[in-house]
Amino acid sequence: MMRRALLALMLLAAPAAAQEGPIASERATFRVSVFASGLEHPWGAVFLPDGSMLVTERPGRLRRVTPDGRLSVPLGGVPQVEQGGQGGLLDIALAPDFSRTREVFLCQAAAVQGGALTRLVAARLSPANDGLTGLRRLLDATPAQASGRLHFGCRIAFGRDGHLYLSTGERNERARAQRLDDLAGKVIRLTREGQVPADNPFVGRAGARPEIWSYGHRHPQGLAVNPWTGSLWEAEFGPRGGDEINVVRRGANYGWPVVSHGREYWGPRISRETSAPGIEDPIHVWVPSVSPSGIAFYDGAAFPGWRGSLFVAAQATPGLVRLTVDGDRVTGEERLLWDRVALRQVVVGPDGLIYLLTFGEEGRILRLDPA
């Protein structure tokens, strides 16, 4: 609650990005422009082959944004969502062979008997790009939880192995992250049809869900494949401090809440330990928090000096974090647009430009252009 209140104050104080002049960073000089506006809590975005963009809005809408920044009316065929708190229509991803199959994957909060949960669905985008058809449910991250509408996680990424990876939050019930009979607080690995791959780490283990790839996660809202190593990287919210970047490894335990660099919002440490045997350490930690959400690796041509970077959308303190990367290590950090605007997601366009989804009811898509 304290963090959300702080975010609201920062958003009210943030100047309009369209007023920015050239900004010099360590390895590039850029301008910020408003690419699109009029969105309510934009959350996830993907580019279509024609250069337009699909954007989810948390209240349950999916819109197409044209290459010149115009918003469509809401698309039809979108699943009904559980909207409230941090729940709603969240991430979106295209199938690797989208040009042939038109297949789209969505993550959402869903209401079921017993409460709410994170749900993964798939559908096909119509040839006219104006609606979804053939909606089908692939996974419910059970069990449902009756209390609270927090920590759904809900990022989607496709690995080099062709399988789908989905992050789930622990729904603000810490013990769920360590339970192997529970799909909350996990990274899940499935085939694109929603089946369990035979080489998942807990297949055949009594009392464990076979969908689990890794566990011990708090609230992972960033998920991306490192284009240079093929590894899966994840960003997750800590509490008061202790935000993490993790390289997600098969069957690994990432420790929440057994170990943590964070504190309770009222002060005490979550755990006396920040590392322990049998627990995978994060490769990067923020204390105090930056509230990392969506992440994207950059290997484009528009900003040659930024190649080899991971961009992280930050909500509190609001701004954009650029991490320099060497293989599966973080070697440096730069903060851009700091204290200016809270961000939900980072997307690299086919033009090599960087698009930022802002956090809030009056949501915008900002674009970074070389100056």
Summary of the structure (lengths in Angstrom):
residues: 371
radius of gyration: 19.2
end to end distance: 38.5
largest distance: 59.2
contacts: 1315
relative contact order: 0.15
helix: 7%
strand: 45%
